[in-house]
Amino acid sequence: MQTPELRNALASIAAEIMLATPQEFAARLQSDRERFGAVVREANIRVE
């Protein structure tokens, strides 16, 4: 994750680089689940 080549490759596909501990990563996943879950519920999005 530290090399410019890898960062550029990830940036080219709009990937977000996140260096974190396992605990920080788990907290981010939980936060994203809550945030996007609210969006899905409010927009009444369903899987078909």
NORVEN-V423446 format. One record per run of one state. SS is the DSSP state (H for helix, E for strand, - for the rest). FROM is the first residue (numbers start at 1). LEN is the number of residues. Records with the same first field share a line. If there is no record, write none. Layout:
BEGIN
SS=FROM-LEN  FROM-LEN
END
This chain:
BEGIN
-=1-3  13-9  43-6
H=4-9  22-21
END
